[in-house]
Amino acid sequence: MRQHQLSISLYLNYFIHGIGLIILTQNMQALSQHWQTPLATVSYVISGIGIGRLLAYFILGNLSDRFGRKVFVNLGMACYFTFFVGMALVTNIQLAYGLAILAGIANSALDAGTYTTFIEMGGRQGSANVLLKAFMSAGEFLLPLLVANFEAQRIWYGWSFILAAAILVVNSILLNRQQFPLKNQAAQAGTGVSQQPLKNRRWLATVGLAGYGYTSMALMILYTQWVSLFATTTLHFSSVLAHWLLSLYSIGSITGVIVIFWLLRRGVAETKLLLAMNGGSLLALAVICYSPAAGLSMLAAFGFGFTAAGGVMQVGLAVWALHVPTTLSQERQRINHIDQQIVRLLNQRFETVTAIGELKQQQQLPVLDQQREQRVLQQVAVKSTQTAHTPYLQAIYQAIMHNSRAYQTDLHTNLHKEDIDHD
């Protein structure tokens, strides 16, 4: 129950994070008037978010290992609170730029404390990471609607900032009542294995993830920050439709999260998801950039959210996390998750075995089919991706088929007894 409550607070932080990513661009016109500056100056302030994230990204992760996850989750919340309250009131451009940098630091601080917390909590960290994206998407979906309503009702734009800050205060109280899991000590535990290859591998994985994460976030930030203005000035869409393109992106993102979460639970390979989703996002983005048709742009906005912002970057993080040194407890949690999938599939296999057994009985065929079993073993050898694993996999399948035959024999015996009793 405690882990469940902690998870809710961590997810709620990412709902606010989704708001924080787009709140400046959704209020660009109001901020331009309030600061009495052109939109270009507002965009300059917005760029501070990326600067802050870049400055803090690599530093905070290592500090999180040393000082604990809770410290950096609270740091992220405090930075975001200061950003929201300050932006609602500030009139100085330099101070506003500093607040934007603080929002970027908040982003990195939350990442440093949250993703690692879910890994240390065990279980399905890939699915948990994807759910974080779901809450981000919910914030990105609701904020444009709220801002559009404020504009229509001529309500002060600052209330969108104050509302986000108020939610943070409540969530801070809830979160600090929870206990975080123990800090990962894998790096300190001696395993008797040379750590240099693992360090090299982790370094390469980190560089690859940084490159992928940077380009992914850059695309999503560019879209969320500029699509509304691009749609009105270049595509000549109405203001409502321009805001709607961002909400459709968020709807697609939430839908993508649900689909990816389901696919991960079904055991679909993360690498296949990465390739499919990235290809789809490239196609959708091209349509958004070059199609003046409103209907097609709306469809592409949904598609871009589904493929690019539906949790694919979090899947990439999960792939990286699964290839770096972890604790024995975490590896056993992975085994438990895999075992759940295996048992579910074996249940399905035995249901099919039941149907085959009934057909064999109707056609008066023997339970044992040696040729069929030999073909199964050959297919195992063909589909095995690791040659060293093949003989062990074949031994496992021999045991499965042995038990399937025993199950079919029992079915035949029981049916025969029922026939005798009926007679």
N, C-alpha and C positions, 0 to 999 in steps of 0.2 A: 504493500500500500504506500509506503514512504517513497519508493522509487517511482511509483505511478504519479504521486503528487509532485515530486521533483520534475518529472518529465513534463507535466502540464505547465509548470512555471517556465521551464526552458523553452517549450514550444511557444508560449505566450510572448516571450522576449522576441522571437522571430516574427511574430505577427507585427510587433512594433517596428522591428527591423525592416520589414517590407514597407511600412509606412515611411520610415526614415529615408529609404532609398529614393523615393519619388516625390516627397513632400515639397521640395524646393521647386522642381519643375512644374508640378501641378499648381503652384502658386506664383509662377514667374511673373505674370502680368501684375498681380497685386504687389509683389515685392518690388518690381520695377517702379511702380507708382509710389510705394512707401519710401523707397530709398532715393527716388527722383534720379534714377539712372537708366540708361538704355538696357535692353534685354541682353546685349553682349556682356555687360558688366555682371548681370545676374548669372550668366553662364560661367563667367570667370569664378564667381563665388562657388558655384556648384562643383567646379573642377577640384575644389579643395577636398571633397569627399574622397576622390580617388587618390589624391596625394596622401591624405592621412592614412588610408588603408594600406597604401604601398609602404609608407614609412614604418608602420607597426607590424606588418604581416609576419615577417620572419623573426622579429625580435620577441613578440609576445608569446609565440609558441614555446620557445625555450624557457622563458620566464614562467610560463604556466606549469611546466614540468617541475620547476624548482619550488614555486610558492603555492601551488595548488590551483585547482580549477575554479573553486568558488570565488577566490579573490578576483579573477579576471572576468567572470560573469558579472560580478558586482561592479567592476570597473567599467565594463561595457554599458551597463544600465545607467551608471552615474554620468558617463560621457554623453549618452543619448539624452538623458534628462536635461543636462545643461544645454545641449544643442537645441532641444525643442523650446525650452523656456526662453533662451537667449534669442533665438531667431524670431520669436513672436514679438520681441520688444526692441531689438537692436536697430540702430539707424546708421552706424558707422560701417563702411564697406570692409575695412581691414579687420574689424572685429567679427564681422559676419564671415569673412574668409577663414578666420581662426576657428570659428564655431563649426564650419563645414569640415575642416581638418579634424576637429574633435569627433565629428560624426563618423569619419572614416576610421579613426582609432577605435571608436565604439564597435564598429563592424568587426574589425580584426580581433578585438578583445573578446567579443561574444563567440566568435569562431574558435579562438584558442581555448576557451573554457568549456564550450558546449559540446563540440564534436568529440573531444577526448573524454568528456564525462559519459557520453553515451557508449563509447567503446569500453570504458572501465565498468560501466553498469552491466556489460555483457549482453547476451541475446543477439538480436538481429540488428547490428549497428547500421547495415546498409539501409534497411527499412526505416529505422529511426532517423537517419540523415535525410531520407527522402521526405519524411513527414515534416521535418523542419522547413523544407521548401514549401510544403503545403500551407503552413502558417504564414510564411512570407508572402505567398501568392494571395492568401486571403486579405492581408493588409494592402497589397497592391491593387486588389480588386475593389475594396470598399472605399479607399481614399479618394479616387477620382470621382466616384459618385457623391461622396460627401462634399468635396470641393465644388463640384458642379451645382449642388444644391445650395451651398453657401453663396455662390455667385448669383444664382437665380433669386435668392431671398435677400441679397445685399447684406449678408452677415459678415462680420469682421473675419478676415482670412486667418487671423491668429488663433481662433478657436480650434482649428485642426491641429495646431502645434500643442496647445494646452491640453487637449483631450488625450493625445498620445503621452504627454508627460504624466498626466493623472493616472493612466493605466500602468505606467512604469512604477509609480509610487506604490500602488496597491500590490502589484506583482512582486516588488522588492520585499514587502512585508511577508508575503506568502513564501517566497523562495528562501529567505533567510531563516525560516522555521524548519527547513528540511536539512537532512544530512547528506552530504556528497559522498560518493564512494571513495575508497582509499586510492591515493595517487598511484599511478602505474610505476612499478619498481622493476620492470623488465630489464631496463638498461643497467641496473645495479646487480642483477642476479647472475651469478656465474653459471655458465652452461657447459663449460669444458670444450666449447667450440670456438675456433678463431673468430673474433668479432670483426676483423678487417674486411673480409668479403661482404659481411652484412652491412657494415658502415658504408662501403662503396655502393652497394645496391640501394641502400636507403638514400644516399646522396643523389644517385641518378633518378630514383623514383621521385624525390622531392623536387628536383629541377624540372622533370617532366610534368609533374602535377602543377608546379608554379606556372609553367608556360601555358598549360591547358586551362588552369583556373583563371589566369590573367585574360586570355582571349575570350573565354566564356563570359566572365564578369564584364569585360569591356563591351561586348556585344549587347548584353542584357541592360547594362547601364545606359549605353547609347540609345537603345530603343526606349527604355522607360523615361529617360530624361528629355528626349527630343521628338518622339513620335507625334505628340499632340501638336507641337509647333510645326513640324514638317508637314503634317496632314492639312493644316490650315493655310500655310503660306505657299507650299509647293503643289499639293494635290487639290487645294481650294475646297476642302471639306468644311462643313460647319463646325463650330466649337463643340457642340454636343457630340457629333460623330467623331471628332478628334479625341475627345476624352473616352469615347466608347471603344476606340481602337486599343486603348490601354487596358480597359476593363476586359475586353475580349481576350487580350493577351493573358490577363490574370486568370480568366475562366479556363483558357486552354492550359495554363500552367497547373491549375488545380486538378483538371481532368488528367493531365499527364502524370501528376503525382499519384493519383489513384491507380492509373493503369500500370505505372512502373512499380508501385508498391505491390500490386497483385502479381505482376510478372516475377518480381524477386521472390515472393512467397511461393510461387510455382516452380522456382529453381532455374529460371532463365538466366543464361550466362550474362554477366555484367558487360563483358567486352562486346557482345552482340548488340546489346542495348545502346552502348556508346556509338557504335558505327551507324546504326539505323537512325538514331535520334539526331546525330550531328548532320547526316546527309539530309534529313527532312528539314532541319532548321535552316540550312543553306538555301534550299529551294524556296521555303516560305519567305525568308528575308529578301530574296531577289524579287519575288512578286510584290512585296510591300514597297520596295524601292522604285519599281518601274511600272507598276500598274496603276492607272488613274481611275479604274473602275471601283466604286465604293464597295459593292458586294464582294468582289474578289479580294479587295484589301482587307475587309472584315474577316473573310474566311482565312486569309493568310495570317492575319494577326492572331487568330485562334490557333492556327497551326504552328506558328512560331513559338507561342507560349507553351503549347503542348510538347514540342520537341526540344526547344532550347532551354526553357525555364521550368520544365516539369520534373526536375530532380536529376537531370542527367549529370550535372556537375557533382552532385552529391554521390551519384553512383561511381563517378571517377574517383572521388575521395575514398569510397568504400573499397574500390579495387586497390588503391594505393595502401590503405590500411591493412588489407589482407596479405600484403607482400612485405611487410616490415616486421621486425621482431616484436613479439607480444608475450604476455604472461601465459603460464600453463592454464590458469583458470579461463582466460579468454579463448585459448585454443580448444578447451573442452566445451565451452559454450558453442563454438562453431561446430564441433562434432555433434553436440546435442541437436542443433538446428538441422544439420545434414541428416541425422538419424530420423528426425521427424518426417523429413521428405521421403526417405527410403521406406519407412513403415507405411506411409500413405500410398506410395506407389506399389509396394508389395501387396497391400490390401486390394488394390485395383487388379493386380496380376492374378491373385487368387480368385477374385470374382470372375475373371475371364477363364481361369482354370476350371471353375465350376461349370460354366457354359460348355467348354470343350469336353469335359467329362460326360455331360449329359448327351452331347452329340455322339461321342464315341459309343456310349451305351446303346443309343438308338440304332447306330450303324453296326453294332456288335464288333467294334474294333478293340484291340488290346490297349491297355493303359500305356505300356512302354512303346515308344516310337524312337528307336535308336538313331535313325537317319535324321529325324527332326532335331533331336538333342545335339547331334554332331554339328548340324548347321547352326544351331544357337551358339555353340562354343566357338565356331569359326567367325560368326558375326561379332562376338565379344572381342576376339583378337583383332578384327578389322577396325572396330570402333574405338578400341583402347588408344588413348593419346600418349600413353607412357608404356614403352615396351617392357620395362622392368615390372610393371604392375600386371601385365597380361596373364601370366600363370596363376596369380593369386585371384584375379577376377574370374578366371575360368573355374577355379576351385570353388569360389563362392556360388557361381551359377550352377555348378554340378550339385551343390547342396540344395540350392533353390529347386532345381528340377527333381531331385530325389524326394524332397518334401512335397512337391506338387503331385508326383506320382502317388505318394502315400495318401495324400488328401483325396485324389480321385478314386483310389481304391476304397477308402472309407466311404466315399459317397456311393459307390457301386454297391458296397456291402449293405449300407443302410437302406438304399432303395430296394434291393433284393429282399431284405427282411420285411419292408413295408408291403411289397407285393405278396409275400407269403402270408402275412397277417391278414391282408385284405381278402385273399382267397379263403 
